[in-house]
Amino acid sequence: MVRSPLTPAEVERGQRLGALLRRARGCRSMLDVALASHISPETLRKIESGRVATPAFPTIAAIADTLGLSLDAVWAEISQATVEDQSVLPVTRHPSLVS
């Protein structure tokens, strides 16, 4: 099966997700978070680096649970519309659980 190339908006959203997860992880090791989330450290590394821009929902749900993030907060953070991409609908910002 051939995957369609990601759009620039999907790539950017993946980068925002990775940055959010890195901030939320803080000083916890990648290994500890990955094992607690029942995913491989390599998968977490790829998500945090933006190499996996569209991870599966259960993967994100597991990581968010491990980091104490609500899925609403994750969605609010990653779905910000950019000036270049008006195809992503803006959402009401909720206070982030991550500083």
C-alpha positions in Angstrom: 0.0 0.0 0.0 1.4 3.4 -1.0 0.8 6.3 1.3 -0.1 9.7 -0.1 2.5 12.4 0.7 1.6 14.5 3.7 0.4 18.0 3.2 2.4 20.9 4.6 -0.4 21.4 7.2 -0.1 17.7 8.3 3.7 18.1 8.6 3.4 21.3 10.6 0.7 19.7 12.9 3.1 16.7 13.5 5.9 19.2 14.4 3.5 20.9 16.9 2.6 17.5 18.4 6.2 16.6 18.8 7.0 19.9 20.5 4.1 19.5 22.9 5.0 16.0 23.9 8.7 17.0 24.5 7.6 19.9 26.7 5.1 17.7 28.6 7.7 15.0 29.1 10.0 17.5 30.7 12.9 15.8 32.5 11.3 12.3 32.3 13.4 10.0 30.0 12.0 9.0 26.7 12.4 5.4 27.7 10.3 5.8 30.8 7.5 7.5 28.9 7.6 5.1 26.1 7.5 2.0 28.3 4.7 3.5 30.5 2.7 4.2 27.3 3.3 0.7 25.9 5.1 1.9 22.8 8.6 1.6 21.6 11.1 4.3 22.5 11.8 4.6 18.7 8.1 5.3 18.0 8.1 8.1 20.7 11.4 9.5 19.3 9.9 9.6 15.8 6.7 11.3 17.0 8.6 13.9 19.1 10.9 14.7 16.2 8.0 15.1 13.8 9.1 12.1 11.6 5.8 10.5 12.3 3.4 13.4 11.6 0.2 11.4 11.8 0.5 8.8 14.5 -2.4 6.5 15.3 -5.0 7.8 17.8 -4.4 5.0 20.4 -0.7 5.9 20.4 -1.4 9.5 21.1 -4.0 8.7 23.7 -1.6 6.4 25.5 1.2 9.0 25.5 -1.2 11.8 26.6 -2.4 9.6 29.4 1.1 8.8 30.6 2.0 12.6 30.5 -1.2 13.7 32.2 -2.5 15.6 29.1 -6.1 15.7 28.2 -6.8 14.9 24.5 -8.7 18.2 24.4 -5.6 20.0 25.4 -3.5 18.1 22.8 -6.0 18.8 20.0 -6.2 22.5 20.9 -2.4 22.8 20.8 -1.8 20.9 17.6 -4.8 22.2 15.5 -3.9 25.8 15.5 -4.5 27.3 12.0 -1.6 29.0 10.4 -1.7 32.0 8.1 -0.5 29.9 5.2 -3.1 27.1 5.9 -6.7 28.3 6.2 -8.0 24.7 5.6 -7.6 23.9 9.3 -10.5 25.4 11.2 -9.5 27.4 14.2 -10.6 26.0 17.6 -11.2 27.7 20.9 -8.0 27.6 22.8 -8.2 25.8 26.1 -5.6 26.5 28.8 -2.7 24.2 28.1 -1.7 21.7 30.8 1.8 22.2 29.8 3.8 25.4 30.4 
